[in-house]
Amino acid sequence: MTSWKNIKKNLDEKVANSKIGRTIFSRTAKAIALGSLITTALVGGVKYHNWRSEPVYKHEISAVAPRNYNPNKASLANKLLQDFPTEIPGAAQVDKYVIPEAKYCLVHVRQKHVVKGDFKYIYHLTEKEIENMRKFFELSEKEIRDLIKDDSKENVFERTKRLKKTTEVQADIYRILENLILNKGLKEVYDEGLTPEFEDWNTQKFKTDKLWDKVYRTLGSNEKRVRGEISELEKKIKEGKQSVSVALEADFEYPNDKNCIDKYLSKLSQELEEQRKKLPEVIGEDNKHEQEKKNRYQYDAVDKAGFNYGIKIIPAETLKGNIRASLAMDEIKRGNKDPKLDEKIFDNREDILLQYIADQNEPLAISVYGGAHAWGGRESFGTSYPTTERTSLKDKDNIAEWNKKHPDKKFSLIEITPTHYEKK
């Protein structure tokens, strides 16, 4: 290998008699030295020991990792990262970022979700339903109004467009989770917005929904029942006096009455008319039930997976952190530009999730969380880490900070971007 000393000697000989050459060489040498210094100390604002530490994309493991990373000596968490699929139905891309010797790997499925002002708009809540919610959750009048109030300045078209996008992304997320459940044995998901206080309630909600569906299936469609009654009445009226069963029923209904059959047939005709009038109403009820069943979890893929496959849904944040984030968001909507508000919305909650996963001590954990959140950053994963739409990157690199504080509990990262997430 040609040494730096030999290169310098050859350059010296070529430019020794040229003032211009000496100037060029001097500037080049300074540039090389400065570049070396910058690469050693700072790459894209990121500290590294030397250029070998700058993460690069390694095709053999389909992941970003330090140049000198050895996949054959991977920790359990990184083995799971390396084995994690890079192509999943519903996902536009799966990006993997390796931290050597990581004990845990966070899989962040990026989502778009509804915000609190959407609830009344989506579910068309009546005042009675709002009051029932208030009593159920034991909230004050002010608390329930704060929960459902709409501070958005969107017009109907803008909101409808955003919610349509949300349902498309949630449909993608459901396909992703379903694939991981069926092919990778996924059994639990950390869900943004769910706190320990409501974990049991969330589980009970699935049981109630399943019980209602079971009752509905057992009793059958209201439309089917009413049509059956109409058909039976029409048959009896058509057979009339010729039917022995009609004569017996008439005699039982109007004993010792010579006109019992005529009276009974008249009664049947009235019942038939009532059932025919009822039919459009029950058809509407059936359609409403089916639509509610279809749309039940259109804004929440995690709940849909929990309902259909029984996976465990784990809180991803604290109630205190969630409320603080909500209040901070309200402040931003009112024009407050305090940079600390972003920290309440993003970093504090992101740190809590890392702590939750470490406490559970699972080597790989999947969480569905807003796409503007970012647990990684340039310090952790170099210049290859994306910054687009990552509002939380303004403050810090959560994994870098965590790994410094917990060197024996380091995190690697996988990010999954749903197909419709970035589509216009």
C-alpha positions as CSV (number, residue, x, y, z in Angstrom):
1,M,0.0,0.0,0.0
2,T,1.3,3.5,-0.9
3,S,2.0,5.4,2.2
4,W,1.1,9.0,2.8
5,K,4.8,9.8,3.1
6,N,5.5,8.5,-0.4
7,I,2.6,10.4,-1.9
8,K,3.8,13.6,-0.3
9,K,7.4,13.0,-1.5
10,N,6.2,12.6,-5.1
11,L,4.1,15.7,-4.9
12,D,7.0,17.6,-3.4
13,E,9.2,16.6,-6.4
14,K,6.6,17.7,-8.9
15,V,5.8,21.1,-7.5
16,A,9.1,22.0,-5.8
17,N,10.2,24.4,-8.6
18,S,6.7,25.9,-9.0
19,K,5.5,28.7,-6.8
20,I,1.9,28.0,-8.0
21,G,2.4,24.3,-7.5
22,R,3.6,24.9,-3.9
23,T,0.6,27.1,-3.3
24,I,-1.8,24.4,-4.7
25,F,-0.1,21.7,-2.6
26,S,-0.2,23.8,0.5
27,R,-3.9,24.4,0.1
28,T,-4.5,20.8,-0.8
29,A,-2.7,19.5,2.2
30,K,-4.6,21.9,4.4
31,A,-7.9,20.8,2.8
32,I,-7.0,17.1,3.4
33,A,-6.0,17.8,7.0
34,L,-9.1,19.8,7.6
35,G,-11.3,17.2,5.9
36,S,-9.7,14.5,8.0
37,L,-10.3,16.5,11.1
38,I,-13.9,17.2,10.2
39,T,-14.5,13.5,9.4
40,T,-12.9,12.4,12.6
41,A,-14.9,14.8,14.7
42,L,-18.1,15.7,12.9
43,V,-20.0,14.1,10.0
44,G,-23.2,16.0,9.2
45,G,-23.3,17.4,12.7
46,V,-22.6,13.9,14.1
47,K,-19.7,12.9,16.3
48,Y,-17.7,9.9,15.2
49,H,-14.3,8.5,16.2
50,N,-13.2,8.1,12.6
51,W,-14.5,7.7,9.1
52,R,-14.9,3.9,9.6
53,S,-17.7,4.7,12.1
54,E,-19.9,6.5,9.7
55,P,-22.8,4.2,9.1
56,V,-23.4,2.9,5.5
57,Y,-26.0,0.8,3.9
58,K,-25.0,-2.9,4.0
59,H,-26.7,-4.9,1.3
60,E,-26.0,-8.3,2.9
61,I,-28.3,-7.4,5.8
62,S,-30.4,-4.7,4.1
63,A,-29.6,-2.2,6.9
64,V,-27.6,0.9,7.8
65,A,-24.7,-0.1,10.1
66,P,-21.2,1.0,10.9
67,R,-18.7,0.0,8.2
68,N,-16.9,-2.3,10.6
69,Y,-20.1,-4.0,11.9
70,N,-19.9,-7.8,11.7
71,P,-23.4,-9.3,11.1
72,N,-22.1,-12.7,12.2
73,K,-21.5,-11.4,15.7
74,A,-24.9,-9.7,16.1
75,S,-26.7,-9.5,19.4
76,L,-30.1,-11.2,19.6
77,A,-31.9,-7.9,19.0
78,N,-29.8,-7.2,15.9
79,K,-30.3,-10.8,14.6
80,L,-34.0,-10.2,14.8
81,L,-33.4,-6.9,13.0
82,Q,-31.4,-8.7,10.3
83,D,-34.1,-11.3,9.9
84,F,-37.0,-8.8,9.8
85,P,-38.7,-8.7,6.3
86,T,-37.8,-5.8,4.1
87,E,-40.9,-6.2,2.0
88,I,-44.3,-6.3,3.7
89,P,-47.7,-5.9,2.1
90,G,-48.9,-2.4,2.9
91,A,-45.4,-1.0,3.4
92,A,-43.7,1.4,1.0
93,Q,-40.4,0.8,2.6
94,V,-38.7,-0.8,5.6
95,D,-35.6,0.9,6.9
96,K,-33.3,-0.8,9.3
97,Y,-30.6,0.9,11.5
98,V,-28.1,-1.1,13.5
99,I,-26.5,-0.1,16.8
100,P,-23.8,-2.7,17.5
101,E,-24.4,-4.7,20.7
102,A,-28.0,-3.4,20.9
103,K,-30.1,-5.2,23.5
104,Y,-33.4,-4.0,22.0
105,C,-34.8,-3.1,18.6
106,L,-37.8,-0.7,18.3
107,V,-39.9,-1.2,15.2
108,H,-41.7,2.1,14.5
109,V,-44.7,1.7,12.2
110,R,-45.3,5.3,11.1
111,Q,-49.0,6.3,11.2
112,K,-51.4,9.2,10.4
113,H,-54.1,9.4,13.0
114,V,-57.1,11.4,14.0
115,V,-56.8,14.3,16.4
116,K,-59.1,15.1,19.3
117,G,-61.2,17.7,17.3
118,D,-62.1,14.9,14.8
119,F,-64.1,12.7,17.3
120,K,-67.4,14.5,17.2
121,Y,-67.1,15.0,13.4
122,I,-66.3,11.3,12.8
123,Y,-68.8,9.7,15.1
124,H,-71.6,12.4,14.8
125,L,-71.9,12.4,18.6
126,T,-75.2,13.6,20.0
127,E,-75.4,15.6,23.2
128,K,-76.8,12.4,25.0
129,E,-73.8,10.3,23.7
130,I,-71.4,13.0,24.9
131,E,-73.0,13.0,28.3
132,N,-72.8,9.2,28.5
133,M,-69.1,9.4,27.6
134,R,-68.6,12.0,30.4
135,K,-70.2,9.7,33.0
136,F,-68.4,6.6,31.8
137,F,-65.0,8.2,32.0
138,E,-65.9,10.1,35.1
139,L,-65.0,13.4,33.6
140,S,-66.2,16.9,34.4
141,E,-68.2,18.9,32.0
142,K,-65.1,21.0,31.1
143,E,-62.9,17.9,30.6
144,I,-65.3,16.3,28.2
145,R,-65.7,19.5,26.2
146,D,-62.0,19.9,26.1
147,L,-61.7,16.4,24.9
148,I,-64.0,16.8,21.9
149,K,-63.6,20.5,21.1
150,D,-62.4,21.4,17.6
151,D,-59.7,24.0,17.4
152,S,-58.9,23.2,13.8
153,K,-59.2,25.9,11.1
154,E,-59.7,23.3,8.4
155,N,-62.7,23.6,6.1
156,V,-64.9,20.6,5.5
157,F,-63.0,19.7,2.3
158,E,-59.6,19.8,4.0
159,R,-60.7,17.7,6.9
160,T,-62.4,15.2,4.7
161,K,-59.3,14.9,2.6
162,R,-57.1,14.4,5.6
163,L,-59.4,11.8,7.2
164,K,-59.5,9.9,3.9
165,K,-55.7,9.9,3.9
166,T,-55.8,8.7,7.5
167,T,-58.1,5.7,6.7
168,E,-55.8,4.8,3.7
169,V,-52.7,4.8,5.9
170,Q,-54.6,2.8,8.7
171,A,-55.6,0.2,6.1
172,D,-52.0,-0.1,5.1
173,I,-51.0,-0.5,8.7
174,Y,-53.6,-3.2,9.2
175,R,-52.1,-5.2,6.3
176,I,-48.7,-4.8,7.8
177,L,-49.7,-6.0,11.2
178,E,-51.8,-8.8,9.7
179,N,-48.8,-10.0,7.7
180,L,-46.6,-9.9,10.8
181,I,-49.2,-11.8,12.9
182,L,-49.6,-14.5,10.3
183,N,-46.0,-14.9,9.2
184,K,-43.9,-13.7,12.1
185,G,-46.0,-14.6,15.1
186,L,-46.6,-11.0,16.2
187,K,-48.5,-11.1,19.5
188,E,-48.3,-7.6,20.9
189,V,-48.1,-4.0,19.8
190,Y,-47.4,-0.8,21.6
191,D,-50.2,1.7,20.7
192,E,-49.8,5.4,20.7
193,G,-52.5,7.1,22.7
194,L,-53.1,4.1,24.9
195,T,-52.1,4.7,28.6
196,P,-52.0,2.1,31.5
197,E,-55.2,3.7,32.9
198,F,-57.2,2.6,29.9
199,E,-55.6,-0.7,29.1
200,D,-58.3,-2.8,30.8
201,W,-61.0,-0.7,29.3
202,N,-59.6,-1.2,25.8
203,T,-59.6,-5.0,26.3
204,Q,-63.2,-4.8,27.6
205,K,-64.2,-2.9,24.5
206,F,-63.1,-5.8,22.3
207,K,-65.1,-8.2,24.4
208,T,-68.2,-6.0,24.2
209,D,-67.9,-5.7,20.4
210,K,-67.4,-9.4,20.0
211,L,-70.4,-10.2,22.2
212,W,-72.6,-7.9,20.2
213,D,-71.5,-9.5,16.9
214,K,-72.2,-12.9,18.4
215,V,-75.7,-11.9,19.5
216,Y,-76.4,-10.4,16.1
217,R,-75.2,-13.6,14.3
218,T,-77.3,-15.8,16.7
219,L,-80.5,-13.8,16.3
220,G,-79.9,-13.3,12.6
221,S,-80.6,-10.3,10.4
222,N,-83.7,-8.3,11.3
223,E,-84.5,-8.0,7.6
224,K,-84.4,-11.8,7.2
225,R,-86.7,-12.3,10.2
226,V,-89.2,-9.7,9.0
227,R,-89.2,-11.1,5.5
228,G,-89.8,-14.5,7.0
229,E,-92.8,-13.3,8.9
230,I,-94.2,-11.5,5.8
231,S,-93.9,-14.7,3.8
232,E,-95.6,-16.8,6.5
233,L,-98.5,-14.3,6.8
234,E,-99.0,-14.2,3.0
235,K,-99.1,-18.0,2.9
236,K,-101.8,-18.2,5.7
237,I,-103.9,-15.5,4.1
238,K,-103.7,-17.1,0.7
239,E,-104.8,-20.5,2.1
240,G,-107.5,-18.9,4.1
241,K,-110.5,-21.0,5.0
242,Q,-109.1,-24.0,3.1
243,S,-106.3,-24.3,5.7
244,V,-106.9,-26.6,8.7
245,S,-104.1,-24.8,10.7
246,V,-105.7,-21.4,10.0
247,A,-109.1,-22.7,11.2
248,L,-107.6,-24.1,14.4
249,E,-105.7,-20.9,15.1
250,A,-108.8,-18.8,14.4
251,D,-110.9,-21.0,16.8
252,F,-108.2,-20.6,19.5
253,E,-108.1,-16.8,18.9
254,Y,-111.9,-16.3,18.8
255,P,-113.5,-19.3,20.7
256,N,-117.2,-19.9,20.1
257,D,-117.4,-17.3,17.3
258,K,-119.0,-18.3,14.0
259,N,-117.0,-15.6,12.2
260,C,-113.7,-16.5,13.9
261,I,-111.9,-17.3,10.6
262,D,-112.9,-14.0,8.9
263,K,-111.8,-12.1,12.0
264,Y,-108.6,-14.0,12.2
265,L,-107.8,-13.4,8.5
266,S,-108.5,-9.7,9.0
267,K,-106.1,-9.7,11.9
268,L,-103.4,-11.4,9.8
269,S,-103.9,-8.8,7.0
270,Q,-103.3,-6.0,9.5
271,E,-100.2,-7.7,10.8
272,L,-99.0,-8.2,7.2
273,E,-99.4,-4.5,6.5
274,E,-97.5,-3.6,9.7
275,Q,-94.6,-5.9,8.8
276,R,-94.4,-4.5,5.3
277,K,-94.2,-1.0,6.7
278,K,-91.5,-2.1,9.1
279,L,-89.3,-3.7,6.4
280,P,-87.6,-0.5,5.1
281,E,-86.8,0.5,8.7
282,V,-85.2,-2.9,9.6
283,I,-83.3,-2.9,6.3
284,G,-81.8,0.5,7.3
285,E,-80.9,-0.9,10.8
286,D,-79.2,-3.9,9.2
287,N,-77.3,-1.7,6.8
288,K,-76.3,0.6,9.6
289,H,-75.0,-2.3,11.7
290,E,-73.0,-3.7,8.8
291,Q,-71.6,-0.2,8.0
292,E,-70.7,0.3,11.7
293,K,-69.0,-3.1,11.7
294,K,-67.1,-2.3,8.6
295,N,-66.0,1.2,9.8
296,R,-65.6,0.2,13.4
297,Y,-61.8,0.4,13.3
298,Q,-61.2,2.3,10.1
299,Y,-59.3,4.9,12.0
300,D,-57.4,2.5,14.2
301,A,-55.5,-0.4,12.6
302,V,-54.1,-1.6,16.0
303,D,-57.6,-2.0,17.5
304,K,-58.8,-3.8,14.4
305,A,-55.9,-6.2,14.7
306,G,-56.6,-6.6,18.4
307,F,-60.3,-7.3,17.6
308,N,-59.7,-9.8,14.7
309,Y,-56.6,-11.6,15.9
310,G,-56.6,-11.1,19.7
311,I,-53.1,-9.6,19.9
312,K,-52.2,-7.8,23.1
313,I,-52.3,-4.0,22.9
314,I,-49.8,-2.4,25.2
315,P,-49.8,1.3,26.4
316,A,-47.1,3.3,24.6
317,E,-47.3,6.4,26.8
318,T,-48.4,7.8,30.2
319,L,-51.7,9.6,30.7
320,K,-49.7,12.6,32.0
321,G,-47.5,12.7,28.9
322,N,-50.5,12.4,26.6
323,I,-52.4,15.2,28.3
324,R,-49.3,17.5,28.2
325,A,-48.9,16.8,24.5
326,S,-52.6,17.6,23.9
327,L,-52.3,20.9,25.8
328,A,-49.1,21.8,24.0
329,M,-50.8,21.1,20.7
330,D,-53.6,23.4,21.7
331,E,-51.0,26.1,22.5
332,I,-49.4,25.8,19.1
333,K,-52.8,26.1,17.3
334,R,-53.3,29.3,19.2
335,G,-50.0,30.7,17.8
336,N,-47.6,29.9,20.7
337,K,-44.2,29.3,19.2
338,D,-42.4,28.3,22.4
339,P,-39.9,25.5,21.2
340,K,-40.4,23.6,24.5
341,L,-43.9,22.8,23.3
342,D,-42.5,20.4,20.7
343,E,-40.6,18.6,23.4
344,K,-43.8,17.9,25.3
345,I,-45.5,16.6,22.1
346,F,-42.6,14.5,20.9
347,D,-39.4,13.8,23.0
348,N,-40.9,13.2,26.4
349,R,-43.3,10.6,25.0
350,E,-40.7,9.0,22.8
351,D,-38.4,8.5,25.9
352,I,-41.3,6.9,27.8
353,L,-41.8,4.3,25.0
354,L,-38.1,3.3,25.2
355,Q,-38.4,2.9,28.9
356,Y,-41.5,0.8,28.6
357,I,-39.8,-1.6,26.1
358,A,-36.7,-1.9,28.3
359,D,-38.9,-2.7,31.3
360,Q,-40.6,-5.5,29.4
361,N,-37.2,-6.8,28.4
362,E,-38.3,-7.9,24.9
363,P,-35.5,-7.9,22.3
364,L,-37.8,-6.6,19.5
365,A,-40.9,-4.5,20.1
366,I,-43.4,-3.1,17.5
367,S,-45.1,0.2,18.0
368,V,-47.6,2.1,15.9
369,Y,-46.8,5.8,16.4
370,G,-47.2,9.1,14.5
371,G,-44.9,9.5,11.5
372,A,-43.6,12.9,12.6
373,H,-42.0,11.1,15.6
374,A,-38.4,10.0,15.2
375,W,-36.5,7.9,17.7
376,G,-33.3,8.0,15.6
377,G,-31.2,10.8,14.3
378,R,-27.9,11.7,12.6
379,E,-25.9,11.1,15.8
380,S,-27.2,7.5,16.0
381,F,-27.4,6.6,12.3
382,G,-25.4,9.1,10.3
383,T,-26.3,11.1,7.3
384,S,-28.5,8.3,5.9
385,Y,-31.2,8.9,8.5
386,P,-34.1,10.8,6.9
387,T,-35.2,14.2,8.3
388,T,-38.3,14.8,6.1
389,E,-41.5,15.3,8.2
390,R,-39.6,14.5,11.4
391,T,-40.7,17.4,13.6
392,S,-39.2,15.7,16.7
393,L,-35.7,15.8,15.3
394,K,-35.5,19.5,16.1
395,D,-34.8,18.7,19.8
396,K,-32.7,15.5,20.1
397,D,-31.8,12.0,18.9
398,N,-33.7,9.9,21.4
399,I,-31.8,6.7,20.8
400,A,-28.4,8.4,20.9
401,E,-29.3,10.0,24.3
402,W,-30.8,6.7,25.6
403,N,-27.8,4.7,24.5
404,K,-25.4,7.0,26.3
405,K,-27.3,6.8,29.5
406,H,-27.9,3.0,29.2
407,P,-24.9,1.5,27.6
408,D,-26.0,-2.0,28.5
409,K,-29.6,-1.4,27.2
410,K,-28.9,0.0,23.7
411,F,-31.5,0.3,21.0
412,S,-31.4,-0.4,17.2
413,L,-34.3,0.8,15.1
414,I,-36.6,-0.3,12.2
415,E,-38.9,2.2,10.6
416,I,-41.9,1.1,8.5
417,T,-43.5,3.6,6.2
418,P,-47.0,2.6,4.9
419,T,-47.7,2.7,1.2
420,H,-50.1,5.7,1.4
421,Y,-48.2,7.6,4.0
422,E,-46.3,9.9,1.5
423,K,-48.7,9.5,-1.5
424,K,-50.4,12.8,-2.4
